[in-house]
């Protein structure tokens, strides 16, 4: 298939890319990993006059800990995040989520920034990042602004990013030593599964009594965008994970999912299946808490 004609640009710095966006007459297409954009271009779902490749901008590709925060460049690939010792040690949920994205080829090319901006209900990285209370940083020629993920995402394949902005990086507070995080998902096919359901979990644990504090639970693929299960979080705060507490939490999560799913055809399946996904995540979290 012959692609529609467009100008192809590959800036070498963030400032160069922002200057291009600032001067653009029409909204250009930003190319990150290309796992989604190339499909849209080939199928002529989008016909941009300009395609700006961000892959050659080193300022967008990094993982670092700085002043009590973990920062990840938008062009960092899933495989890089999955294999990062820092992420494995302090943000296990994110390492697991990135390790379950598609095939090895997709993980080697797909980027966390692209995954977020694509705004799919089933984006693997987003529930994990939401459980870690991550924020996105957007830049244009005039400066930067930052938003929580639930402020940035506003519908299926919809975000509040402006035509002259680039998502530069994501950041979240470095999780405490006495914290646990998990990510679980249910997909159609194990090897190349797009999440039909996913759960991100984070909590701080009191070492003496194993009681949970600062609990965060996020649900993916049960609404237009992933979201926090606040009622389930509140129930878990101040409690120690055990079989009864997990059972009650799972029921609350299913009830929360039922409200967002409404009467869609997949609702009965998802209401029940989310219980299994959440239970698996919470059992693993309980095992991790017991080791603290």
N, C-alpha and C positions, 0 to 999 in steps of 0.2 A: 504494500500500500504506500502511495506517495503522500508524504505529509504536506499540509498547506505551507506556503512560503512564510517565513518569518525571519527577522534579524536575530542572530545568535550572538550573545555577549557573555564573556567570561571574566568578570572583574577579579583583580588580584588582592583587593583590600575591601574592607567594609565601607570605608569612606567613598571609594570609587563606585561601589554598588549603590550606595545611598544617593550619590550625585546623579547616577543614571535614572533612578526612580524619580528623583525630584524633577528631572527635565522631561520625563516621559509624557507624551500627549495622550496615549491610551494606556490602559492598565496592563503592564507586562505580566508574563507568567514567570514565576520564580521556580527554578529547578533545584531541588535538594538531592535526595537519593534517586528520584526519578521513577520509583516503583509504581506510583500512581499517575504522575503527570504524563509519562510517556504513553501510557495506555489511553489517556484522554486525548492526547495529540493524535495518536494513530487512528482512533475512532472518530476524530473530528468533533469530539464533544466540546472542545475548546479550540479557538482559532486566534491565538494571540499574534500581534504584530511583532512583539519582541519576546524572546526567551532569555532569561538571565540565569546563567549557571553559577550557583554559589559554592560549588565544590572546591574551588581554588582559593578560598578565603580562609587563611589559617586562624584568624581571630574568631571564627565560628566553630572551631573543632578542638575541643579540650574537655578535660575533666580535672577539677582541682578543688581542694579544700582551702578556704580563705576566710579568716576572721569569724570562724564558727559556722560557716555556711559551705555547702557543697554546690558547686556551680558546674553546669554541663552545657557546652556549646551546642547550638541548634543543629549543626552539621555533624555532630558526633554520631557514628553508626550504632545500631543495636548491638552488634558483635563487640564493639569496643566497650560499650557500657556493661554488657554481660560479663566480660572478662576482667573488668577493672577491679583490682584488689580493694580499692576504697569503697566502691559500690557494693561489692560482695560482703565486705566486713560491716558496713554501716547502713546500707540501704538494700537489704536482701530482696525485698519485694520488687524493686526496680530491676535488679539483676535477673531475677526469675522472669519477670514480664518480658524483658528484652530478649531473653533466651528462648522464649516461646513464640516469637514473631516468625511466622512463615517458615521458609526454607533457609538453609545456610547462606544461599546466594542473596536472598532478600535481606537477611540480617547483616550481611557484609556491605550492602549498598544503601539500604533504607536508613533514614536518620530520625532521631527523636523529634527534631523540630518539624520535619515533614509530617510525621505521625500526628503531632498535635494540631498543626495548621489544617490538615486534611479534615479534622473534626468528624471522624467516623464514630458512630455510636459504639463500635466494636474495637476502637483503638486500644491495643494492649498496654501501651506505656502510660496512658492517661489515668486509669484507676490506681495504678501504683504510685504515680506522681501525686495524685490527689490525696492518697492516704498519707503521703509524706508532707502534705501541705505546701506543695511547690508553687512557685510563681513564675510567670513568663515575663521576659523583658523585651520590649519592642523599641526599635530605634528608627528614627528618620533623620534627615539632615539637621533638624532643629534641636534634637535631643532624644531623651529616652522616657519611657513610661513603663510601669510594671503593673501586672494584673494577676489576681488569683485565677486558677484555671476555670473555675465556674463563672468568672466574669468574662473571660476570654472566649469561651465557647458559647454559642447562642443558637444552636440548632444543628440538624444533620448537614454536615459539610459547610457550616456557617460559623464564622468568627467575627470579632469586632476589629480585626486588623485593618488598617487603612491602606490604600493603594501605594502610598509612599513609605510604608513601614516594612521592616524586616524583623522577624523574631530572631534575636541574637543569642539568647541563652535562657536556661531554666535554672532556678536555684531553690534550695530549701535548707533549713537549719540542719546542721550535722546531727543526726540522731544520737541520743545519749547511749552510753555503753550499756546501761540497763534498759534497753528497748528491744522490741521484737517487731518484725514486719514480715508479711506473707503476701503472696499473690497466687491465685488459682483461677483457672478458666476451663470452660467446656467448649469444645469446638466440634465441627462436623467430622473432620479427619485429623488425626493426631499430627501427621507430619507437616501439613500445610494449613492448619486450622485457623480460620478467622473466628474470633471468639463469638459464640452465641450467648455466652454469659461469662462474666468475670467478677472477681472480688479482690479488692486490695485491703490490707489490714495493717495498722500500726498501733502500738501501745507502748507506754513506758511501764516498767514493772518495779514494784517495791521489792528489793532483794529479800527482806526479812520474811514477809508474809505472802509474796507473789501477787499482791493486789494490783490491778491495772489502773493506770492513770493516763490522762491525755489520749483517750482512745479515738481512733479514726478508722472508719469503714467506708469504702467506696464501692459502688456497683457499676458495672459496665454492661452495655448491650441490653438494658431493660428500659431505656428512655432515649430521647434524642441525643443526649450526651451523658457521659458518666457523671455520677453525683454522689454526695455523701449521704449515708444512711444515719442521720442524726439521732433518731429515736433509738436505734440499736446501740449507737455509741454511748448515749446517756445511760442506757440500761447497764452497760458493761462497766462503766466507771465505778471504781471502788469495790469491784468484785474480783474474785479469783476464778480463773477458768477451771471448770470441771464439767462433768458430763451433763448435769442438770442446767448449768448456766449456758453451756453451748447449745443445748436443745432449745432453750427459751430464746436465745439470741437468733438462732436460725429461723425460728417461727416469726420473730419480729422482722427480720430481713425479708422473708417471703411476703409478709403483709405489706411492707413498704414497696416491694417490687410490684405487687398486685395493683396498687394504686396507680403507678406510672404506666403499667401495661394496659390497663383498661380492658376493652373487649376485643382486642386484636386476636387474630386466629392463633398466634403463638403463645398467648397469655397462659393457658392452663399448663402447657409444657414448661414454660419458663418459671412459673410460680413454684412448681415442684422441683425443677432442676436446680434453681438457685439455692435450695436447701442443701443439696449435696455438695455444691461448689463451696458454699459458705462453711459448711461443717468440716470439710477437708482443710480449709484454710485455718479454721479455729482450732482444730485438733493439732495441727502442726505448730500453731502459735502456743498452745498449751504446753507442748513438749519443749519448745524453746524457753518458755517462761520458767519451767521447772529446773532448767539448767542454769538459771541466773543466780 
